[in-house]
Amino acid sequence: MRLMIVVVLWSLVSFAEAKEVVNDSGGVLKVDWSSVDNSYIRKTRSRPTVLQQAVKDVTMPVYLPKDYLNEKDISVVADENFYTISINLSDVTLIISGDRTYQREIVSGGEELKKSMQRVASKFIRSEGIMSTDFNRHGVNYTLSVECVHPNRDKRCTKDTFLRKIYNELVLMGGKQ
């Protein structure tokens, strides 16, 4: 009986250890620059100077919505490892963020964790009246969202069509290697 208890306890400890080993030191994600078409960045240099200046030191690919690159009401918060660009439209705020920092690194976790961490297609979700999608490109995490003044009536926030179109037409604005 004691042997059985020891075996069961050892199995539980082994399973728990295989599940997840975490490093809480955080860090910066590595950008896969080989997957970035830099020739396109050069073609988009005609973008507003204010916008280009704000993201010139960002060390990851910077994406923007193609149809809203030249909007006048744009605000940018950026540093070398992240950026957030807010574009105010009629009754809507469109936001795109890129972030290559992380808080925790999973060092190992066994097969179950590997399966759960596989890349999946972007999902468009509506939460608290905001339509958004999270995605990963070039090893960097991005969020694209739209927040409406009237979230329960405005189709841009009740259906994913508006945000999906923007997502499918994001253009590479810049980024520094």
N, C-alpha and C positions, 0 to 999 in steps of 0.2 A: 504494500500500500504506500509506504514512504517513497519507494522508487517511482511509483506512478505519479505521486504529487510532485516530486523533483522534476520528472520529465515534463509534466504539464507546465510547471512554473518556468522551466528553461525554455520551453516552446513559446510561452507567452512573451518572455523577455526577448527572445530572438525575433519573434514577429514584430514586436514594438520597435526594436532596433532597426529592422529591415524597412519599416514603414517610412521613417523620416529621420534624417540627421540634419540639423540646422546650424548654420553659422550666422549669428546675429550681428556681425560687424557691418553689414551693408556694403555698398560699393557702386560701381558704374558698369553698366552693360557694355559689351564690346560691339561696336557697329560693324556690320558686314559691308564695307565700302565696295567690295567687288560686285555686289548686286545692285549698286546705284549707277544709273546712267548719267554720268557727270556732263555729258554733252548737252543734255536738256537744261541743266542749270544755267549754262552760258546763254542759252536762247531766251531765258526769262529775266535777263538783267534789266529789262525795261520797266520793271516794277517800281512802285513809289520808293524814293530814296529813304524816307522815314522808316518804311518797313524793312528795307534792305539793311539799314544801319542797326536797327533793333535786333536783327537775327544774325548779324555778321560773325559773331563769335560763338554761335551755337555749334557744338561738335557732334552733330547728327544731321541726317537729312531733314530739311524743313519742308513740310507739305502745307499747301493752301488750297482752298476751294477755287477752282478755275474761274467760275463765273463771278467771283467776288474779290478778285485781286486788287482792283482799283477803287474799291469803296472808300469814301472819305472818312467814315466813322469807324476807324479801326484802332484798337488798343493792343499793345504788345507788352508782355512781361517775359523776360528771357534772361538766361545766363548760360554758361557753357554746356550744361547738362540737361536743360529743359527749356521749353517755351510754351506759352499760351497766347493764342491770338484770338481776340474777340471782335466780331464784326457785327455791328448793330444795323439791322435792316428794319423794314416796316413791321412793327409789332413782334419782332423776332431777334434773338441774339444767337449767332452762330459761333461756336467755339471749337477750336482745334488745339490740342495739347500734345506735345511730345516729351517723353521723359526717359532718360537712360539710367536713372538711379534706381536702386533697390534697397530695401531695408533688411531683408533676410535672404540668405542663399541656402538652398537645399543641396547639401553636399552629396547625400546618397539617400535612396529611398526604396530600393527594390523595384521589381517589375510592375507592381500595382501602381506605384507613383509615376513611373515612366509612362504607362498607358494613360493615366489621367492627365498628364502634362502635354500630350500630343496636341499639335496645332489644330484648331478647328476653324471652320468658316466664321466670319464675323457675324455676330447676332445683333440685331437692332432691337433695343428694348426701350420700353416706356416706363419711367418711374418718376413719380411725383410731378407729372406733367412735362417732363423733359425726355425727348427722344435722343438716344445715344447709341454709340457702338465703340467698343474697344478693339484694337487690332495691333498686330505686330508686323513691322516691316524692317528689314535689314538688322534685326536683332534689337530694335527699339520699340518701346510701347507707346501707342498713340490712343487718344480719345477724341472722338468727333461727336459734338452734341448740338442740339438746337433747343432753345428755351423760348416759349411763346408767352406773350402777354395774356392770351386767352387759351390756355393749354387744352381745355376740354372742347373747344369749338374750332380751333385752327388746325386744319388738316396737316400742316407741317409738323404738328406735335401729336396728332392722333394716329397718323399713318406713317409708315417708314419710307414712303415713296420719295419725299423731298430729300431726306438725309441720305438715303441710298444712292440717289443720283449724284449728290455732292461727293459722297465716298468714292463712287466709281470714276469721278472726274477730278480727283485730287491731283495737283501738279506739284512738282518738285521746285521749290523756290530757292533753295540754297542749302547751306550746311558746310562746315569746315572740318576737314580731316585732321 
